[in-house]
Amino acid sequence: MVDWLNFFIEPLGYAFMLRGLMAALVVGIVCSMLGAYIVLRGMAFLGDALAHAILPGVAVGYLLGGSNPLWLTTGALAAGVITALGIGAISKSGVKEDTAIGVMFTGMFALGIALISTVRSYTVDLTHFLFGNVLGVATGDLWLTGIFGGLVILTILAFYKEFLVISFDPVLAKTLRLPAGFLTYLLLLLIAITIVLSLQTVGIALMAAMLVTPAATAYLLTRRLPAMMALAAAIGATSAVVGLYLSFYINIASGPAIVLTCTFFFLLAFIFSPYQGVIKRRLATGKQKHQ
């Protein structure tokens, strides 16, 4: 018989697991709350693009400071901010937003690959930024994640109504004379900061999943934004915990384990959602045929 109490407690006896768990919880909650706006505004491609566009910042940080996490984080944040501002500036000039994202994304990603190719040992030192290494989170990293994650959540709450209006009704936003340009730049900046926070947890390659999947799952289960944000945060946090335990017990990489757990929850919602799940649609189709 499985000793469930020991099953849950044993991993917590390791300091690296505790730090990883706390970091993953913060990232899961922050990504999921911000992801609600990303899903509602159809900005999933932007999240993926920004995640890859910070690569040159990571490379420059490595060239200047080696494996020092402060240099790597600073470089990644600078690249994320530059990319976000660049996308905003290009799209404001009349170019469609998806085109602006494609231009900045490919350009910054190519620059990152070019810079990384000059570093002989990059395959060892930078791999965890591509695929995540939450169990390698240090105490300093945890403090940075907590502080910046808290700032992102406070900003989301402070501008909740404004983000709500520009996401659902841009015409009303103009009528109310809301600073739509500033709010869009702010949202881009929050996405960039959140991506940098999540680097060590799930990595660049899987970052878009944490921004989109929990929020997309919540979108299938509720029709109100506050409930969607709360549910997405709960799904993100639960996925972080379950993913870490899977990583510990079946010896798989932590980042992919967290993302796969998120995907599993999405598939459950996709099938069983009371609003637009597969079963619900099949039953509705069957009723129409019999009428």
Secondary structure, DSSP 4 states (H G I P E B T S, - for coil): ---HHHHHHGGGGSHHHHHHHHHHHHHHHHHHHHHHHHHHTT-HHHHHHHHHHTHHHHHHHHHHHTT-HHHHHHHHHHHHHHHHHHHHHHHHTTS-HHHHHHHHHHHHHHHHHHHHTT-TTHHHHSHHHHH--GGG--HHHHHHHHHHHHHHHHHHHHTHHHHHHHHH-HHHHHHTT--HHHHHHHHHHHHHHHHHHTHHHHHHHHHHHHHHHHHHHHHHH-SSHHHHHHHHHHHHHHHHHHHHHHHHHHT--HHHHHHHHHHHHHHHHHHH-TTT-HHHHHHHHHHHHH-
